Amino acid sequence: LIVLGPNKHRSLNDDSLPSSQLNDLLKRKENKESIFFIGEVENPDIYYKMSDVFLLPSRKEGFPNALLEAMSSKLPSLIINAPWVKGVTLFKHFHNILISEENDLESILNNLNKIYHNVELRNKIGSNAQMTVLKDHTLQDQIVKYDSLYSNFYLRD
């Protein structure tokens, strides 16, 4: 397991991980040698290519570019049904992503098992995810949206 993120100094003894159950799971002796906290990287593409699944268990997000990057790399992704997910029409459970229930580690683990052990499902979700992003959420689309957002803020002042 490779964990990318802003805090490369996080360790398996860090109690600020998402939930105490997940923290306990990650701290198990058999997992310690296979989990790496990489920190923020300039080019995450190499990690996406090495990965089987992208997991974003975040409860608070805007619209995560890392998720779009993973999806555009054909990497099957798993998110939790957090408030930021509600109303986003891009995500279609079992079509281009898997969505687990918020605060339910069992749901996350079940979906991880489904997507990891079922190569056909993994390939289908990864391919559909890539097509979704390439169709509706290209980098150029995101630039236009950000430009519009920032222009609106600028015009308000």
Secondary structure, DSSP 8 states (H G I E B T S, - for coil): -EEESS-TT--TT-TTSS-HHHHHHHHSHHHHTT-EEEE--S-THHHHHH-S-EEE--SS-SS-HHHHHHHHTT--EEEE--TTTTT-TT--BTTTBEEE-TT-HHHHHHHHHHHHH-HHHHHHHHHHHHHHHHHH--HHHHHHHHHHHHHHHHHH-
